[in-house]
Amino acid sequence: MVEGLRAWATEAWIAERVLVGQPVGRLPYPDGHFDIVFTAEVLVHVHPEDLDVILAELTRVTRWQLLHLEPPLDYGVDRDAHSGSWTHDLPAAYLRLGHHCEVLAGGYQAHTPYRVAVDSTRPLYTWSPVALALCRRLERDLTHGLGAREARAAEAERLAGEGARAEAAASEERLRQAHSALAEREGLLHAMAVRFDDLERRLRRLTSEDCSLSESALRARASPAQSPLGEAGASGAQARCAVGGGRSPPPRILW
């Protein structure tokens, strides 16, 4: 707490106004030194065994009244916060010390106001019931508004999550379709390659057979004894082969 003060207060200001002591023990002030002594969510961190000792010290240094803003008995507190948290029955504790503790009307739920009048001859301030009612209404409205805002934020987050999941599913479906189309095209390309290889083999085979037939025909025509045309026929065949370059016309293939 003192470290937090150093963020805005000077060391001289702290030394003049702040005194850090042991949680249990005599306070370094004379009796009746302060007109008003108050705590705000401090006693909630006092161990129940130390409560009476601390209240007695607070009463000793008070000249007029003590004020406490502490969580009510039915208010949920974090038991592990600040080395422990406890709610206390302050009226019963002060009664053990011989004092009357008044429970005042509160303006919000988290704290209950308590007051102990050490000097009953001096007038005590009374908070306006209208002002307290407005404070309670403000708290209710804020709680409702903040709750509605959190609900809307949660709903927006849920819808955003659903939209993201739907978009992810759609993206996965588009990717699957793209992979399927790619696989189909790869299959067609493979089939075309196989068809092309088959046609190429057939073309080589037909070309080889045609060349063999042409060479046989040329040899037969080149022999006068075997040719009915005689030398004239052979010469004509040779001339035709010379003109044709010794090649037969390419075969015609129907796809």
ABEGO torsion letter per residue (X at the ends): XAAAAAAABBAAAAAAABBBBBABEBBABBBGABABBBBBGAAAABBAAAAAAAAAAAAAABAABBBBBBBBAABBBBAABGGEBBBBBAAAAAAAAGBBBBBBBBABAABBBBBBBABAABBBBBBBAAAAAAAAAAAAAAAAAAAAAAAAAAAAAAAAAAAAAAAAAAAAAAAAAAAAAAAAAAAAAAAAAAAAAAAAAAAAAAAAAAAAAAAAAAAAAABAAABAAEAAAAAAAAAAAAAAGGBBBBBBBBX
